[in-house]
Amino acid sequence: MKKQLVLLVFACALMTASLAQAITGGDYARVRWKGKWYDAEVRQVSGTQLLIHYTGYENSWDEWVSMDRVAIQVYWKDTWYKASALESGDNKVLIHYDGYEDNWDEWVNLNRIRSYK
C-alpha cells in the first residue's frame, strides 16, 4: 500500500510538472550532434530549449538545443517509454515512440517528458 501511494504521488507530481521541473540543471542527457549521440549535462532550461554542456568538452561547445536533439522518455499509461522528439513548440513536443508505428506519434505536454541517458 505504501509503495502504491508513493507511486501515485509521483505520478501526480509528473502530471503537474513543467519541463523545467522534469528536466533540470544538473541532469544528464544524451544529445544528438551531427548524427551521433553524446553525453551531456543540462545547465539550464527555457521553454523547450536546454542549455547543455558536452561531457569532456570545453565550455565553448556548450549550446542551446531543442528537444528534438535530446534522447527522451515519455510518460503514458503509468509507464515511461523511450521516444524521439520530432518537433517542439508552444510548450509541447511532437514525439515518436521508439519501436512503434508512426500512428502512435503525438503532441505531448512537457510534463510527460524526461531525459534519459
Phi and psi in radians as a Rosetta constraint file:
Dihedral C 1 N 2 CA 2 C 2 CIRCULARHARMONIC -1.092 0.35
Dihedral N 2 CA 2 C 2 N 3 CIRCULARHARMONIC -0.743 0.35
Dihedral C 2 N 3 CA 3 C 3 CIRCULARHARMONIC -1.090 0.35
Dihedral N 3 CA 3 C 3 N 4 CIRCULARHARMONIC -0.724 0.35
Dihedral C 3 N 4 CA 4 C 4 CIRCULARHARMONIC -1.124 0.35
Dihedral N 4 CA 4 C 4 N 5 CIRCULARHARMONIC -0.671 0.35
Dihedral C 4 N 5 CA 5 C 5 CIRCULARHARMONIC -1.139 0.35
Dihedral N 5 CA 5 C 5 N 6 CIRCULARHARMONIC -0.750 0.35
Dihedral C 5 N 6 CA 6 C 6 CIRCULARHARMONIC -1.080 0.35
Dihedral N 6 CA 6 C 6 N 7 CIRCULARHARMONIC -0.768 0.35
Dihedral C 6 N 7 CA 7 C 7 CIRCULARHARMONIC -1.107 0.35
Dihedral N 7 CA 7 C 7 N 8 CIRCULARHARMONIC -0.675 0.35
Dihedral C 7 N 8 CA 8 C 8 CIRCULARHARMONIC -1.130 0.35
Dihedral N 8 CA 8 C 8 N 9 CIRCULARHARMONIC -0.773 0.35
Dihedral C 8 N 9 CA 9 C 9 CIRCULARHARMONIC -1.093 0.35
Dihedral N 9 CA 9 C 9 N 10 CIRCULARHARMONIC -0.744 0.35
Dihedral C 9 N 10 CA 10 C 10 CIRCULARHARMONIC -1.074 0.35
Dihedral N 10 CA 10 C 10 N 11 CIRCULARHARMONIC -0.800 0.35
Dihedral C 10 N 11 CA 11 C 11 CIRCULARHARMONIC -1.076 0.35
Dihedral N 11 CA 11 C 11 N 12 CIRCULARHARMONIC -0.733 0.35
Dihedral C 11 N 12 CA 12 C 12 CIRCULARHARMONIC -1.109 0.35
Dihedral N 12 CA 12 C 12 N 13 CIRCULARHARMONIC -0.707 0.35
Dihedral C 12 N 13 CA 13 C 13 CIRCULARHARMONIC -1.104 0.35
Dihedral N 13 CA 13 C 13 N 14 CIRCULARHARMONIC -0.716 0.35
Dihedral C 13 N 14 CA 14 C 14 CIRCULARHARMONIC -1.103 0.35
Dihedral N 14 CA 14 C 14 N 15 CIRCULARHARMONIC -0.670 0.35
Dihedral C 14 N 15 CA 15 C 15 CIRCULARHARMONIC -1.213 0.35
Dihedral N 15 CA 15 C 15 N 16 CIRCULARHARMONIC -0.363 0.35
Dihedral C 15 N 16 CA 16 C 16 CIRCULARHARMONIC -1.879 0.35
Dihedral N 16 CA 16 C 16 N 17 CIRCULARHARMONIC -0.001 0.35
Dihedral C 16 N 17 CA 17 C 17 CIRCULARHARMONIC -1.380 0.35
Dihedral N 17 CA 17 C 17 N 18 CIRCULARHARMONIC 2.665 0.35
Dihedral C 17 N 18 CA 18 C 18 CIRCULARHARMONIC -1.668 0.35
Dihedral N 18 CA 18 C 18 N 19 CIRCULARHARMONIC 3.017 0.35
Dihedral C 18 N 19 CA 19 C 19 CIRCULARHARMONIC -1.016 0.35
Dihedral N 19 CA 19 C 19 N 20 CIRCULARHARMONIC -0.663 0.35
Dihedral C 19 N 20 CA 20 C 20 CIRCULARHARMONIC -1.087 0.35
Dihedral N 20 CA 20 C 20 N 21 CIRCULARHARMONIC -0.450 0.35
Dihedral C 20 N 21 CA 21 C 21 CIRCULARHARMONIC -1.550 0.35
Dihedral N 21 CA 21 C 21 N 22 CIRCULARHARMONIC -0.594 0.35
Dihedral C 21 N 22 CA 22 C 22 CIRCULARHARMONIC -1.339 0.35
Dihedral N 22 CA 22 C 22 N 23 CIRCULARHARMONIC -0.670 0.35
Dihedral C 22 N 23 CA 23 C 23 CIRCULARHARMONIC -2.170 0.35
Dihedral N 23 CA 23 C 23 N 24 CIRCULARHARMONIC 2.060 0.35
Dihedral C 23 N 24 CA 24 C 24 CIRCULARHARMONIC -2.196 0.35
Dihedral N 24 CA 24 C 24 N 25 CIRCULARHARMONIC 2.917 0.35
Dihedral C 24 N 25 CA 25 C 25 CIRCULARHARMONIC -0.963 0.35
Dihedral N 25 CA 25 C 25 N 26 CIRCULARHARMONIC 2.345 0.35
Dihedral C 25 N 26 CA 26 C 26 CIRCULARHARMONIC 1.735 0.35
Dihedral N 26 CA 26 C 26 N 27 CIRCULARHARMONIC -0.327 0.35
Dihedral C 26 N 27 CA 27 C 27 CIRCULARHARMONIC -1.206 0.35
Dihedral N 27 CA 27 C 27 N 28 CIRCULARHARMONIC 2.694 0.35
Dihedral C 27 N 28 CA 28 C 28 CIRCULARHARMONIC -1.852 0.35
Dihedral N 28 CA 28 C 28 N 29 CIRCULARHARMONIC 2.622 0.35
Dihedral C 28 N 29 CA 29 C 29 CIRCULARHARMONIC -2.592 0.35
Dihedral N 29 CA 29 C 29 N 30 CIRCULARHARMONIC 2.878 0.35
Dihedral C 29 N 30 CA 30 C 30 CIRCULARHARMONIC -1.807 0.35
Dihedral N 30 CA 30 C 30 N 31 CIRCULARHARMONIC 2.237 0.35
Dihedral C 30 N 31 CA 31 C 31 CIRCULARHARMONIC -2.156 0.35
Dihedral N 31 CA 31 C 31 N 32 CIRCULARHARMONIC 2.343 0.35
Dihedral C 31 N 32 CA 32 C 32 CIRCULARHARMONIC -1.512 0.35
Dihedral N 32 CA 32 C 32 N 33 CIRCULARHARMONIC 2.238 0.35
Dihedral C 32 N 33 CA 33 C 33 CIRCULARHARMONIC -2.382 0.35
Dihedral N 33 CA 33 C 33 N 34 CIRCULARHARMONIC 2.074 0.35
Dihedral C 33 N 34 CA 34 C 34 CIRCULARHARMONIC 0.883 0.35
Dihedral N 34 CA 34 C 34 N 35 CIRCULARHARMONIC 0.787 0.35
Dihedral C 34 N 35 CA 35 C 35 CIRCULARHARMONIC 1.465 0.35
Dihedral N 35 CA 35 C 35 N 36 CIRCULARHARMONIC -0.059 0.35
Dihedral C 35 N 36 CA 36 C 36 CIRCULARHARMONIC -2.061 0.35
Dihedral N 36 CA 36 C 36 N 37 CIRCULARHARMONIC 2.685 0.35
Dihedral C 36 N 37 CA 37 C 37 CIRCULARHARMONIC -1.715 0.35
Dihedral N 37 CA 37 C 37 N 38 CIRCULARHARMONIC 2.353 0.35
Dihedral C 37 N 38 CA 38 C 38 CIRCULARHARMONIC -2.241 0.35
Dihedral N 38 CA 38 C 38 N 39 CIRCULARHARMONIC 2.547 0.35
Dihedral C 38 N 39 CA 39 C 39 CIRCULARHARMONIC -1.271 0.35
Dihedral N 39 CA 39 C 39 N 40 CIRCULARHARMONIC 2.462 0.35
Dihedral C 39 N 40 CA 40 C 40 CIRCULARHARMONIC -2.612 0.35
Dihedral N 40 CA 40 C 40 N 41 CIRCULARHARMONIC 2.804 0.35
Dihedral C 40 N 41 CA 41 C 41 CIRCULARHARMONIC -1.948 0.35
Dihedral N 41 CA 41 C 41 N 42 CIRCULARHARMONIC 2.366 0.35
Dihedral C 41 N 42 CA 42 C 42 CIRCULARHARMONIC -1.386 0.35
Dihedral N 42 CA 42 C 42 N 43 CIRCULARHARMONIC 2.182 0.35
Dihedral C 42 N 43 CA 43 C 43 CIRCULARHARMONIC -1.693 0.35
Dihedral N 43 CA 43 C 43 N 44 CIRCULARHARMONIC -0.705 0.35
Dihedral C 43 N 44 CA 44 C 44 CIRCULARHARMONIC -2.610 0.35
Dihedral N 44 CA 44 C 44 N 45 CIRCULARHARMONIC 2.798 0.35
Dihedral C 44 N 45 CA 45 C 45 CIRCULARHARMONIC -2.270 0.35
Dihedral N 45 CA 45 C 45 N 46 CIRCULARHARMONIC 2.348 0.35
Dihedral C 45 N 46 CA 46 C 46 CIRCULARHARMONIC -2.490 0.35
Dihedral N 46 CA 46 C 46 N 47 CIRCULARHARMONIC 1.872 0.35
Dihedral C 46 N 47 CA 47 C 47 CIRCULARHARMONIC 1.090 0.35
Dihedral N 47 CA 47 C 47 N 48 CIRCULARHARMONIC -2.126 0.35
Dihedral C 47 N 48 CA 48 C 48 CIRCULARHARMONIC -1.784 0.35
Dihedral N 48 CA 48 C 48 N 49 CIRCULARHARMONIC 0.306 0.35
Dihedral C 48 N 49 CA 49 C 49 CIRCULARHARMONIC -1.915 0.35
Dihedral N 49 CA 49 C 49 N 50 CIRCULARHARMONIC 2.491 0.35
Dihedral C 49 N 50 CA 50 C 50 CIRCULARHARMONIC -2.157 0.35
Dihedral N 50 CA 50 C 50 N 51 CIRCULARHARMONIC 2.311 0.35
Dihedral C 50 N 51 CA 51 C 51 CIRCULARHARMONIC -1.546 0.35
Dihedral N 51 CA 51 C 51 N 52 CIRCULARHARMONIC 2.063 0.35
Dihedral C 51 N 52 CA 52 C 52 CIRCULARHARMONIC -2.094 0.35
Dihedral N 52 CA 52 C 52 N 53 CIRCULARHARMONIC 2.695 0.35
Dihedral C 52 N 53 CA 53 C 53 CIRCULARHARMONIC -2.089 0.35
Dihedral N 53 CA 53 C 53 N 54 CIRCULARHARMONIC 2.114 0.35
Dihedral C 53 N 54 CA 54 C 54 CIRCULARHARMONIC -1.273 0.35
Dihedral N 54 CA 54 C 54 N 55 CIRCULARHARMONIC 2.193 0.35
Dihedral C 54 N 55 CA 55 C 55 CIRCULARHARMONIC -1.047 0.35
Dihedral N 55 CA 55 C 55 N 56 CIRCULARHARMONIC 2.205 0.35
Dihedral C 55 N 56 CA 56 C 56 CIRCULARHARMONIC 1.502 0.35
Dihedral N 56 CA 56 C 56 N 57 CIRCULARHARMONIC 0.043 0.35
Dihedral C 56 N 57 CA 57 C 57 CIRCULARHARMONIC -2.010 0.35
Dihedral N 57 CA 57 C 57 N 58 CIRCULARHARMONIC 2.782 0.35
Dihedral C 57 N 58 CA 58 C 58 CIRCULARHARMONIC -1.094 0.35
Dihedral N 58 CA 58 C 58 N 59 CIRCULARHARMONIC 2.716 0.35
Dihedral C 58 N 59 CA 59 C 59 CIRCULARHARMONIC -1.058 0.35
Dihedral N 59 CA 59 C 59 N 60 CIRCULARHARMONIC -0.375 0.35
Dihedral C 59 N 60 CA 60 C 60 CIRCULARHARMONIC -1.126 0.35
Dihedral N 60 CA 60 C 60 N 61 CIRCULARHARMONIC -0.296 0.35
Dihedral C 60 N 61 CA 61 C 61 CIRCULARHARMONIC -1.527 0.35
Dihedral N 61 CA 61 C 61 N 62 CIRCULARHARMONIC -0.142 0.35
Dihedral C 61 N 62 CA 62 C 62 CIRCULARHARMONIC -0.996 0.35
Dihedral N 62 CA 62 C 62 N 63 CIRCULARHARMONIC 2.495 0.35
Dihedral C 62 N 63 CA 63 C 63 CIRCULARHARMONIC -2.751 0.35
Dihedral N 63 CA 63 C 63 N 64 CIRCULARHARMONIC 2.780 0.35
Dihedral C 63 N 64 CA 64 C 64 CIRCULARHARMONIC -1.468 0.35
Dihedral N 64 CA 64 C 64 N 65 CIRCULARHARMONIC 2.268 0.35
Dihedral C 64 N 65 CA 65 C 65 CIRCULARHARMONIC -2.220 0.35
Dihedral N 65 CA 65 C 65 N 66 CIRCULARHARMONIC 2.636 0.35
Dihedral C 65 N 66 CA 66 C 66 CIRCULARHARMONIC -1.524 0.35
Dihedral N 66 CA 66 C 66 N 67 CIRCULARHARMONIC 2.862 0.35
Dihedral C 66 N 67 CA 67 C 67 CIRCULARHARMONIC -1.056 0.35
Dihedral N 67 CA 67 C 67 N 68 CIRCULARHARMONIC -0.396 0.35
Dihedral C 67 N 68 CA 68 C 68 CIRCULARHARMONIC -1.252 0.35
Dihedral N 68 CA 68 C 68 N 69 CIRCULARHARMONIC -0.075 0.35
Dihedral C 68 N 69 CA 69 C 69 CIRCULARHARMONIC -1.893 0.35
Dihedral N 69 CA 69 C 69 N 70 CIRCULARHARMONIC 0.072 0.35
Dihedral C 69 N 70 CA 70 C 70 CIRCULARHARMONIC -1.979 0.35
Dihedral N 70 CA 70 C 70 N 71 CIRCULARHARMONIC 2.332 0.35
Dihedral C 70 N 71 CA 71 C 71 CIRCULARHARMONIC -1.198 0.35
Dihedral N 71 CA 71 C 71 N 72 CIRCULARHARMONIC 2.230 0.35
Dihedral C 71 N 72 CA 72 C 72 CIRCULARHARMONIC -2.294 0.35
Dihedral N 72 CA 72 C 72 N 73 CIRCULARHARMONIC 2.898 0.35
Dihedral C 72 N 73 CA 73 C 73 CIRCULARHARMONIC -2.143 0.35
Dihedral N 73 CA 73 C 73 N 74 CIRCULARHARMONIC 2.580 0.35
Dihedral C 73 N 74 CA 74 C 74 CIRCULARHARMONIC -2.145 0.35
Dihedral N 74 CA 74 C 74 N 75 CIRCULARHARMONIC 2.334 0.35
Dihedral C 74 N 75 CA 75 C 75 CIRCULARHARMONIC -1.476 0.35
Dihedral N 75 CA 75 C 75 N 76 CIRCULARHARMONIC 2.132 0.35
Dihedral C 75 N 76 CA 76 C 76 CIRCULARHARMONIC -2.576 0.35
Dihedral N 76 CA 76 C 76 N 77 CIRCULARHARMONIC 2.143 0.35
Dihedral C 76 N 77 CA 77 C 77 CIRCULARHARMONIC 0.867 0.35
Dihedral N 77 CA 77 C 77 N 78 CIRCULARHARMONIC 0.998 0.35
Dihedral C 77 N 78 CA 78 C 78 CIRCULARHARMONIC 1.217 0.35
Dihedral N 78 CA 78 C 78 N 79 CIRCULARHARMONIC 0.252 0.35
Dihedral C 78 N 79 CA 79 C 79 CIRCULARHARMONIC -2.456 0.35
Dihedral N 79 CA 79 C 79 N 80 CIRCULARHARMONIC 2.560 0.35
Dihedral C 79 N 80 CA 80 C 80 CIRCULARHARMONIC -1.624 0.35
Dihedral N 80 CA 80 C 80 N 81 CIRCULARHARMONIC 2.229 0.35
Dihedral C 80 N 81 CA 81 C 81 CIRCULARHARMONIC -2.035 0.35
Dihedral N 81 CA 81 C 81 N 82 CIRCULARHARMONIC 2.452 0.35
Dihedral C 81 N 82 CA 82 C 82 CIRCULARHARMONIC -1.181 0.35
Dihedral N 82 CA 82 C 82 N 83 CIRCULARHARMONIC 2.446 0.35
Dihedral C 82 N 83 CA 83 C 83 CIRCULARHARMONIC -2.634 0.35
Dihedral N 83 CA 83 C 83 N 84 CIRCULARHARMONIC 2.903 0.35
Dihedral C 83 N 84 CA 84 C 84 CIRCULARHARMONIC -2.072 0.35
Dihedral N 84 CA 84 C 84 N 85 CIRCULARHARMONIC 2.354 0.35
Dihedral C 84 N 85 CA 85 C 85 CIRCULARHARMONIC -1.450 0.35
Dihedral N 85 CA 85 C 85 N 86 CIRCULARHARMONIC 2.243 0.35
Dihedral C 85 N 86 CA 86 C 86 CIRCULARHARMONIC -1.665 0.35
Dihedral N 86 CA 86 C 86 N 87 CIRCULARHARMONIC -0.637 0.35
Dihedral C 86 N 87 CA 87 C 87 CIRCULARHARMONIC -2.671 0.35
Dihedral N 87 CA 87 C 87 N 88 CIRCULARHARMONIC 2.731 0.35
Dihedral C 87 N 88 CA 88 C 88 CIRCULARHARMONIC -2.482 0.35
Dihedral N 88 CA 88 C 88 N 89 CIRCULARHARMONIC 2.619 0.35
Dihedral C 88 N 89 CA 89 C 89 CIRCULARHARMONIC 2.949 0.35
Dihedral N 89 CA 89 C 89 N 90 CIRCULARHARMONIC 2.710 0.35
Dihedral C 89 N 90 CA 90 C 90 CIRCULARHARMONIC 0.877 0.35
Dihedral N 90 CA 90 C 90 N 91 CIRCULARHARMONIC 0.741 0.35
Dihedral C 90 N 91 CA 91 C 91 CIRCULARHARMONIC 1.039 0.35
Dihedral N 91 CA 91 C 91 N 92 CIRCULARHARMONIC 0.441 0.35
Dihedral C 91 N 92 CA 92 C 92 CIRCULARHARMONIC -2.357 0.35
Dihedral N 92 CA 92 C 92 N 93 CIRCULARHARMONIC 2.770 0.35
Dihedral C 92 N 93 CA 93 C 93 CIRCULARHARMONIC -2.309 0.35
Dihedral N 93 CA 93 C 93 N 94 CIRCULARHARMONIC 2.305 0.35
Dihedral C 93 N 94 CA 94 C 94 CIRCULARHARMONIC -1.448 0.35
Dihedral N 94 CA 94 C 94 N 95 CIRCULARHARMONIC 2.104 0.35
Dihedral C 94 N 95 CA 95 C 95 CIRCULARHARMONIC -2.094 0.35
Dihedral N 95 CA 95 C 95 N 96 CIRCULARHARMONIC 2.731 0.35
Dihedral C 95 N 96 CA 96 C 96 CIRCULARHARMONIC -2.141 0.35
Dihedral N 96 CA 96 C 96 N 97 CIRCULARHARMONIC 2.145 0.35
Dihedral C 96 N 97 CA 97 C 97 CIRCULARHARMONIC -1.270 0.35
Dihedral N 97 CA 97 C 97 N 98 CIRCULARHARMONIC 2.152 0.35
Dihedral C 97 N 98 CA 98 C 98 CIRCULARHARMONIC -1.040 0.35
Dihedral N 98 CA 98 C 98 N 99 CIRCULARHARMONIC 2.247 0.35
Dihedral C 98 N 99 CA 99 C 99 CIRCULARHARMONIC 1.522 0.35
Dihedral N 99 CA 99 C 99 N 100 CIRCULARHARMONIC 0.035 0.35
Dihedral C 99 N 100 CA 100 C 100 CIRCULARHARMONIC -2.037 0.35
Dihedral N 100 CA 100 C 100 N 101 CIRCULARHARMONIC 2.783 0.35
Dihedral C 100 N 101 CA 101 C 101 CIRCULARHARMONIC -1.128 0.35
Dihedral N 101 CA 101 C 101 N 102 CIRCULARHARMONIC 2.755 0.35
Dihedral C 101 N 102 CA 102 C 102 CIRCULARHARMONIC -1.067 0.35
Dihedral N 102 CA 102 C 102 N 103 CIRCULARHARMONIC -0.425 0.35
Dihedral C 102 N 103 CA 103 C 103 CIRCULARHARMONIC -1.172 0.35
Dihedral N 103 CA 103 C 103 N 104 CIRCULARHARMONIC -0.187 0.35
Dihedral C 103 N 104 CA 104 C 104 CIRCULARHARMONIC -1.540 0.35
Dihedral N 104 CA 104 C 104 N 105 CIRCULARHARMONIC -0.162 0.35
Dihedral C 104 N 105 CA 105 C 105 CIRCULARHARMONIC -0.995 0.35
Dihedral N 105 CA 105 C 105 N 106 CIRCULARHARMONIC 2.505 0.35
Dihedral C 105 N 106 CA 106 C 106 CIRCULARHARMONIC -2.768 0.35
Dihedral N 106 CA 106 C 106 N 107 CIRCULARHARMONIC 2.743 0.35
Dihedral C 106 N 107 CA 107 C 107 CIRCULARHARMONIC -1.457 0.35
Dihedral N 107 CA 107 C 107 N 108 CIRCULARHARMONIC 2.234 0.35
Dihedral C 107 N 108 CA 108 C 108 CIRCULARHARMONIC -2.159 0.35
Dihedral N 108 CA 108 C 108 N 109 CIRCULARHARMONIC 2.620 0.35
Dihedral C 108 N 109 CA 109 C 109 CIRCULARHARMONIC -1.238 0.35
Dihedral N 109 CA 109 C 109 N 110 CIRCULARHARMONIC 2.691 0.35
Dihedral C 109 N 110 CA 110 C 110 CIRCULARHARMONIC -1.072 0.35
Dihedral N 110 CA 110 C 110 N 111 CIRCULARHARMONIC -0.461 0.35
Dihedral C 110 N 111 CA 111 C 111 CIRCULARHARMONIC -1.235 0.35
Dihedral N 111 CA 111 C 111 N 112 CIRCULARHARMONIC -0.106 0.35
Dihedral C 111 N 112 CA 112 C 112 CIRCULARHARMONIC -1.788 0.35
Dihedral N 112 CA 112 C 112 N 113 CIRCULARHARMONIC 0.183 0.35
Dihedral C 112 N 113 CA 113 C 113 CIRCULARHARMONIC -2.113 0.35
Dihedral N 113 CA 113 C 113 N 114 CIRCULARHARMONIC 2.465 0.35
Dihedral C 113 N 114 CA 114 C 114 CIRCULARHARMONIC -2.519 0.35
Dihedral N 114 CA 114 C 114 N 115 CIRCULARHARMONIC 2.728 0.35
Dihedral C 114 N 115 CA 115 C 115 CIRCULARHARMONIC -1.404 0.35
Dihedral N 115 CA 115 C 115 N 116 CIRCULARHARMONIC 2.746 0.35
Dihedral C 115 N 116 CA 116 C 116 CIRCULARHARMONIC -2.406 0.35
Dihedral N 116 CA 116 C 116 N 117 CIRCULARHARMONIC 2.709 0.35
